[in-house]
Amino acid sequence: MSQRGRSEPPAAGSEDGVAGPARASAWPFRTRLGRLSLSPERVRLWWFALAVAGLLPIASALNNHWNDWSAFWSAGATVGTASLMDSRLHTAWQVAHGLPGDYWRYPPAFAYPYWPASLLPIGLGFAINAVVMLAMLALAGLLLSRIFDLPRGLTLRLAFAWTPALAPVDMGQNTTLAVVLALWAIDALRRDSQIEAGLAGGLLMYKPELGLPLLGLLVLRRRWRSVSIASLVIAVGYVLSVAAAAGDWLWPVGWWSGIQSWLAGDLAFNADKTISIPGLIGRVPGVPWWLPYLAGAAIVLLALRGLVRAPIVEAASAVCLLTLVAGPRVWSYEAGLMLPVVAWAIAGGLAEPWRTRLVFLAVPMSLLWIVSPVTIVSGVAVITSAAMAMWLWRWRPQWPRHAGRAVLQV
């Protein structure tokens, strides 16, 4: 990452942090890296192959109770009843319908969108969810093009080649929705539309561990109107959750107590999927319980300087990366949230030749999320941690040259 001076990193080409190199050319990469040809046609073929490979795990859904989809299908069927938030009743309902027991870990209101799907056979619901997630991933590609002024064909192919973004399709998950909401918020901040930014940030709180960092950025950057709109959305969601939890106004109490007993087993079962630094530290036997939290807090503190000073698009893209690296519980299928910072790097956030080198290393390496049970540590964790370290280095405090000379003279 090139430097304009010793005191601050470059603003990546414009005041909103969207850089210039890609604007001058339809192909933002080198066409050759050593002896390796990187013609647009060849790269398109490679990225298409990655997308196909990223969809192969969907074949396991039928023999695995439709993967995570069974939890969402069950929530849709029990929304509005006491069986949604009572872990004992919820598990009993699932077992009675031949499904694995899985605690509902989202705010109760998020079960409402799954009610129509619960009226359908579970396999058909899984297929519909897969189509919806693919459509949302295409929308994410279009938003990347709009935000970072990159060719539409390039960003669409990038979105599908970044295989963690395809994991929700395979698993019956929903994190592609989080990617679209995060990109909507970034685009709104780029256009200085505080109402839209607040709406997107508030809706992203359907998964609080992904939404809170973005709300923190809005507070840091003093986008008070956005914070107010987001708070209103959260309040409406709370009231809807009361209805979804069968009229229980204190549903967060039961939700929190229930999730504590479920969390330890979930962390152990999905240990190979974790990609955050706190999650990786927590896997080490014998570490104090507070050490993962301390590590996450330290990363956040190191990032504050860049989040406050960077152009708003860069800062919002970086906070998505920070969500993945510093969160206490983050899985590889949530790494679609790295797409904004990858697109930012392509648009000029990284200078050549490192832009071509690192992007063409990271994109195929993202496929390693599929084999994380074999590799023990997910390859996506290596990518996200390295990217975070590079961004923190970009915004490290620097001594002016004249200050160094003054110290030497003294």
Secondary structure, 3 states (H helix, E strand, C coil): CCCCCCCCCCCCCCCCCCCCHHHHCCCCCCCEECCEECCHHHHHHHHHHHHHHHHHHHHHCHHHCCCCHHHHHHHHHHCCCCCCCCHHHHHHHHHHCCCCCCCCCCCHHHHHHHHHHHCCCHHHHHHHHHHHHHHHHHHHHHHHHHHHCCCHHHHHHHHHHCHHHCHHHHHCCCHHHHHHHHHHHHHHHHCCCHHHHHHHHHHHHHCHHHHHHHHHHHHHCCCHHHHHHHHHHHHHHHHHHHHHCCCCCCHHHHHHHHHHHHHHHHHHHCHHHECCHHHHHHCCCCCCCCHHHHHHHHHHHHHHHHHHHCCHHHHHHHHHHHHHHHCCCCEHHHHHHHHHHHHHHHHHHCCCCHHHHHHHHHHHHHHHHHHHHHHCCCHHHHHHHHHHHHHHHHCCCCCCHHHHHHHHHC
